[in-house]
Amino acid sequence: MKRPSLKIRLFVTLAVIPLIAWFVVKPVRVLVPEFSGVSCLSASVCVDDGARFDEASGLHAQGLAFVSKEVGQVQGRPRVIFCASQACADSFGLGTRSAVTLGTLGTVVGPGAWKPYYIRHEFIHYAQAEQLGVLSLLLKPQWFVEGMAYALSQDPRAPLAEPFESHRKKFLSWYGAIEKRAVWQAARNL
């Protein structure tokens, strides 16, 4: 029996990988959230409960304005999936996390995270990905990545569970020693 050509094998492989990712790596569903039962009523706000669209849009606008002013202008228009139900959050693989941002692809917010400081936190991660690059961000120390998001989002919870409180303290110590206008350049040097 003749083996399929290299082109056919490559085509099949490239067709199967996204399908496997869709079912195994659930956060990748932010790429086409409508397939997971949410409605994208604007280009950047998706909800599983249409009655809460205005609330979600307000949180999105406030978070984006805050981060652009306090951290640096956000260039893109971050897409956020606001899940009012745990079933929605689970369909994106959120699990016990409150929210997750996948670089500049999108953010999923769980039912307990519809609060301004959570949205600001996730938009800071988005800004980090924009400014530093997704791959570079993966190589940055967690005290910087999470510490920045907790500190600059003005998260009111204190103390945070460990290691996040330590990350926030270490970031604030580092941040206090740099020129604020040069935060991204200083971050590139970490």
N, C-alpha and C positions, 0 to 999 in steps of 0.2 A: 504494500500500500504506500502510495506516495505521500510524503509529509507536506503540509501546507507551506506555501512560500513564506519567506521572511516578512514580506509586506503584509500578508494576511495575518500572521501571528502577531505582528506589531499592532495592526489595526485592532484585533480582538483584545489584546492586552490594554491598549489605550481606551477602548470602549468599556472594559470591565473595571478598571481601576476607579473611575469616578463613581460607578455604581456601588462598589464595595465600600468606598469612603462614605457614601451617603448613608449606608446602613451601620457602619462600624464607628465612624468618627462623626457623631451626631452634630457637634457644633458647626461642621461644614455646611449644614443646612441653612446658615445665614445667607448663603449665596442665592437661594431661591426659597425664601421663607413661605411663600404661598403654598408650596407643596406640603408644608407641615401644618396647614389649617389656620394660618393667620392671614389677616387682610392688611395689605399695605395701602393705606388710604392716602399716603403721600410718598414721595420718593425716599424719604428718610425715616418715616415712622410707620411701624407695623404693630398691630395689636390682635390679640385673640378675642377681645371683647370690644366691639365697635363703640359701645356706649362710653368707653373710657378713652377714646381717641383724643379728645380735647385735653384731657389731663396729661396724657402721654406727650402730646405735642408741646404743651407748656413746659413740661420737665425737660424735653429735648432742647427747646429754645433757650431756656434759662441756663441749662448746663453748658451749652455751646457758647453762649455769651460770656459766662463766667470764666471758662477755661481760655477762651480767646483773649480775654482781658488780663487774667492773672498769670497764665502760663505761657501764652504765645498764640498768635493767630492760627486757628485751625484752618487749613487750606481746603480740605475736602468737606463733604457733607455726610457725616457719619450716619449709617443706617442702624437703627435700633429696633429690635423686636421686643416689645413690652408684653410679657406674659402675665396675665392676671390670674391664671390658674396654674397649679402645679403640673397638670397634665401637659400643658404647653411647654413649660420649662423642661420637663422630662423629655419631650420630643426633640429638644435641642441639646440634650445631654447635660443639662445644668447640674443635676444631682443635688448635692447639699450646698453648692455655691449659690450666692445671691445673684451674681451677674458674671458675665465673662465677655471679654472683647478679643476678637480674633484679628489682631493687627489693624489693618484699615478695611477689612472685609465687612465687619459688622459686630454688633453687640447684642447680647441676649440679656434681658433683665427679668429676674424672677419675681414672683408675686410679693415677696417681702422687701423688695429693693426699689419700690416706687417712691424714692425720697431724693431730694436734690443732691445730697452729698454722695449718694451711690452713683447717680448719673454723672456728676462732676468727676468722680473717681474713674469711671470707665472712659470718659472723654479725655482724661489725662493719659490713660493708656493709649488711646487713639492718637493723641498728639505725640506721644513718645514714638509710636510706630512711624508716624509721618516724618518726624524730625530726625530720627536715628536709623530708620529702616527696620523692617520686621526681623530680618536675620541678625542684624547687629544687636537689636533689643534682646534677643534670646541669649546673647553672650554677656549682657550687663548683669552686675550683681543684683540679687533680689532686694537688698536693702535700698538700692536706688529705685528699681522698678516699682515695687510696692510701697516703699517709704514715701516716694514722691506723690503717688496717688493718694495715700492716706493723709499725708501732711497738707498738700496744697488743695485738696478737695474740701478742707475744713471739716473733716469728719469729726463730729462732736463726741464720739465714743472714746472714753478714756478710763482705764487703760484698755487697749485692744488686746485680743487674745495673742499669745506668742505664736509665731515669731514676729507678728506684724507690729506690735508696739516697739520692739527693738529696731525693726526696720525703719519705722517712722522717726525714732530718736536719732538713729545714725544718719538718716537723710537730712534731718533738720540741722545736725551738727555740720555736715558737709555743706549744706546750703547756706549756712551762716558764714561760711568762710570763702564763698565765691561771690563774684559780681553777678547780680541777678540778671542783667542784660545778656550775660554770656553763659547762661545755664546750659544751653544745648551744646555749646562748644566744650564746656567743662565735662558734660556728660559723655561726649564722644571720646574723651581722654581717659575715661574710667577703664 
